[in-house]
């Protein structure tokens, strides 16, 4: 198992989501603790190479892996999720 942590921006984004979505993302965090045996993960490409995303319905969680740590970078609705 690995340690799952949140960047400050991700924690703020998660706090602003509806309660039902927070519960679904909490379930994803439990699954991510079993990295790399997690289904449904897609590696990102282009400028986001080295990062991953996992989805739950119309919501996405973007993360990266550093050693024995999974760092959640973003969480939000798919509309405009990958735009900066």
HELIX and SHEET records of a PDB file:
HELIX    1   1 UNK A    8  UNK A   15  1                                   8    
HELIX    2   2 UNK A   19  UNK A   32  1                                  14    
HELIX    3   3 UNK A   46  UNK A   48  5                                   3    
SHEET    1   A 5 UNK A   3  UNK A   6  0                                        
SHEET    2   A 5 UNK A  69  UNK A  77  1                                        
SHEET    3   A 5 UNK A  59  UNK A  66 -1                                        
SHEET    4   A 5 UNK A  51  UNK A  56 -1                                        
SHEET    5   A 5 UNK A  42  UNK A  43 -1                                        
END                                                                             
